[in-house]
Amino acid sequence: MASSWKLILFLSVTGCLSEYSGTLPGLPTSYATLLRIKKSSSSSLYGSKTRPRYSSPPLGTLSVSSPSWRGAAQHYYSPINLYHSSDAFKQDESVDYGPVFVQEPDDIIFPTDSDEKKLALNCEARGNPVPNYRWLRNGTEIDLESDYRYSLIDGAFIISNPSEAKDSGHYQCLAANTFGSILSREAVLQFAYLGNFSGRTRSAVSVREGQGVVLMCSPPPHSPEIVYSWVFNEFPSFVAEDSRRFISQETGNLYISKVQTSDVGSYICLVKNTVTNARVLSPPTPLTLRNDGVMGEYEPKIEVHFPFTVTAAKGTTVKMECFALGNPVPTITWMKVNGYIPGKARLRKSQAVLEIPNVQLDDAGIYECRAENSRGKNSFRGQLQVYTYPHWVAKLNDTQLDSGSPLRWECKATGKPRPTYRWLKNGVPLLLQSRVEMVNGVLMIHNVNQSDAGMYQCLAENKYGAIYGSAELKILASAPTFTLNQLKKTIIITKGQEVIIECKPQGSPKPTITWKKGDKAVRENKRIAILPDGSLRILNASKSDEGKYVCQGENVFGSAEIIASVSVKEPTRIELTPKRTELTVGESIVLNCKAIHDASLDVTFYWTLKGQPIDFEKEGGHFESIRAQASSADLMIRNILLMHAGRYGCRVQTTADSVSDEAELLVRGPPGPPGIVIVEEITESTATLSWSPATDNHSPISSYNLQARSPFSLGWQTVKTVPEIITGDMESAMAVDLNPWVEYEFRVVATNPIGTGDPSTPSRKIRTNEAVPKTTPTNVSGRSGRRHELVIAWEPVSEEFQNGEGFGYIVAFRPNGTRGWKEKMVTSSEASKFIYRDESVPPLTPFEVKVGVYNNKGDGPFSQIVVICSAEGEPTAAPTDVKATSVSVSEILVAWKHIKESLGRPQGFEVFYKQEGHSNSQIIETQKPQAVVPLPDAGVYIIEVRAYSEGGDGTASSQIRVSSYSGGKITSAQSTLHTLSMSSSSVTLLLALMIPSTSW
């Protein structure tokens, strides 16, 4: 069996055939480079000068099953972040302050067999002056000189060749500058490793068929947790878990509730380190069957179950195990005592594992697993407790106090269990003293002094974690001083006024204030009082209050004083005229403002309209300020507008006081626009409208005018109304004589004795109702056409007068002298003619014609009757005796005869000619029986002639062929003549031949 185990182990290491083989030790895949999880919130907390000084543990996934697992998430070492440094926070260099953490160290798990030889615990703080750093391990400061393996880069603590024996533990970073020190959260450095199983041969386990069995794994030393699986007989044949077989991730053991013959064989426990992914195999454990019979049925026995108390962090995943041996195989069920199992819970591994993701406080309670078969049942109960890490509710803030003042700081956090509090000063525990009290997160220091200045931290912690809050305490101690603007003052007031002389020295402790007038102390009375802030108040001032006042501030570190001179003058009075005036738009006015004041005071005038200062540069020249005398000012308002109405203010300002007065201007003008126009009712020719009254602008409205606009009108047009005159007190009227089926907009304009105002906003577009058309076509007449056609034309009716949809024309006609009308419908509203064809109608037959209109509402009227004639037709006889005569070297004269008895009076003739072999022909029109035809190129030309009239083109003549070449003269189209010129110059020879007429 030992040799068999060695063979299996060799195959598992070298074959690597399963999903587990990719990360076994010795293979190229590195398992030492692991993910380091950084807290994303570590730097965002410190973006402003308010400098919150708080840190909280990160929330990761919690392994509830391992009691040694820390509450905070594990952060694995990554060589990439060995020299990590975040961007420094830029602060105003002129402001000094104590250290504030930007980054605190994270927990690290370092693989002992890692190829990397260094690890870094990062720490970064900001402050002015720049902080320096020290490190503590297990509460004791690390002497960097004591071990060559230690180094410090900025705030990061670097350990070379880490050793579990020397370096594992709890680390904290201490950042300090001249204002004090702060201590970081604890970071745990662990080392990940997985030892080997003992090589001792394991004894065989022999059971009866039907009996339950537990195979022990007995894992080797390891850190942190490991994952268990079992191999059956040979790698990679893994034991499949079902209702009969279960592998506990708590104990690592394999449980078989009812052994079958197929279970006989060799079993090997395989464990995997969750950090390094290293795997090792146990020696095999043989399982055999006894020969003394089959095990009878027996009730379930719960062999593995979750603890009596299960603790889990809020938001993590909880897994609770429960498995029983028994024959028949037991069924596992779960319940929550006095409640319901959360809906998000899932049952795994044939219900042997209850998994609750994202556990919350209300998931806590007593859970029960029950194993049951036909022989009986068994159950186990345990309690799930859900805890939360501490979380800040009330935070500390940096504080500055005067020496001798009391300090009260409170930090408050929530958590389950409820957190307790500790206080640190400059990184060490704060001790109780006669002046120092610490009760439930409240720190009180009575009568603070300079020795109390420094960096303070509040720790809120429960057994699952701790959070740190930091704040700086500065103690102020200085002699009184005054700002430059307080040192020497001259205060000018008028009789009866109240005056306050400020005295606010800066100093710590707060200075004591005393006042003197001249050499005598100021005595308080009903008029004179020293206010809580040290200022001196004098009510109802008089001449007797004039003089020099001295304020002195004093504390234990020294004293300082300021001097103020008070001068009391006669009060200023103002006269503004006229007080109330009514004007009409376009008029002008002058407002006069006169000041009666103390002669020793200079005065300044300010003008306002409706409480706002008048901008003389931007008012379009309407306003002008005129200063004719030192004690008076005029406001000229030219060409006044409606917008200039209102209350005008004149303010007179002196160094002692300020007085003002107002005058009211009422401006009359044309009315404003009426309110929204509403169409109350619409018919085919009327619209009832209503509107809200226009502003009369201080002149009563005399009348309203209704206007309408349609797609057919030239802008806005005044419409007739009922009543015909709309008086100013009316708010509705009816527009009449509108066209049916036309889209209108309406608006209203108001008029008063001064003029007509702006129009209202147009109403919504609305269409009048349909009606029978009333407008008939105009200019009914005849048009030329072909033989046997009667062409009737007219001017189409505009869309404005069609009065509805489905508009068309009714064309009625009859031969002159007959009684019955023949009617035809033309459905197109845009049609302008109708052609009636009848083979029996002779040319130029007179007809009586009229054209009517209709739409969907009915038939409208007809036009007046007119008499027109049918078409005369095209000429029937073709021109004859066509001849061509030479005119020049490039022109010929074509002449012909026409039979006058032909039907259809010709309006003219068309001469068609083209060069033989070409498809394009040329046409010459003429009213005479002859035409000059150009022959630009040499060759043969084909010519024919036809007459035309209003009825169309007549019959074509016979074609003639004309040839152009050297020599010859044509005299007749019916014969060929050759006339040759014997001169030296070239002569054009024309040859004309008569050929039968053919269609082109």
Buried (B, 14 or more C-beta within 10 A) or exposed (E): EEEEBEEBBEBBBEEBEBEBBEBBEEEEEEBBBBEBBBBEEBBEBBEEEEBBBBBBBBBBEBBBBEEEBBBBBBBBBBBEBBEBBEEEBEBEEEEBBBBBBBBBBBBBBBBBEBEBEBBBBBBBBBBBEEBBBBBBBEEEEBEBEEEEBBBBBBBBBBBEEBEBEEBBBBBBBBBBBEBBBBBBBBBBBBBBBBBEBEEEEBEEBBBBBBBBBBBBBBBBEBBBBBBBBBBBBBBBEBBEBEBBBBBBBBBBBBBBBBBEEEBBBBBBBBBBBBBBBBBBBBBBBBBEBEEEEEBEEBBBBBBBBBBEEBBBBBBBBBBBBBBBBBBBBBBBBBBBEEEEBBEEBEBEBBBBBBBBEEBEEEBBBEBBBBBBBEBBBBBBBBBBEBBBBBBBEEBBEBBEBBBBBEBEBBBBBEBBEEBBBBBBBBBEEBEEEEBBEBEEBBBBBBEBBEEBBBBBBBBBBBEBBBBBBBBBBBBBBBBBBBEEEBEEBEBBBBBEBEBBBBBBBBBBBBBBBBBBBEEEEBEEEEEBBBEEEBBBBBBEBEEEBBEEBBBBBBBEBEBBBBEBBBBBBBBBEBEBEEEEBEBBBEBEBEBBBBBBBBEEBEBEBBBBBEEEEBEEEEEEEBBEBEEEEEBBBBBEBBEBEBEBBBEBBBBBBBBBBBBBBBBEBEBBBBBBBBBEBBBEEBBBBBBBBBBEBBBBBBBEBBBBBBBBBBEEBEEBEEBEBEEEEBEBEBBEBBBBEBBBBBEBBBBBBBBBEBBEBBBBEBBEEEEBBBBBBEBBBEEBEBBEBBBBBBBBBBEBBEBBBBBBEEBBBBBBBBBEEEEEBBEEEBEEBEBBBBBBBEEEBEBEBEBBBBBBBBBEBEEBEBBEEBEBBBBBBBBBBBBEBBBBBBBEEBBBBBBBEBEEEBBBBBBEBBBBBBBEEEEEEEEBEBEEBBBBBEBEEEBBBBBBBBBBBBBBEBBBBBBBBBBBBEEBBBBEBEEBEEEEBEEEEEBBBBBBBBEEBEEE
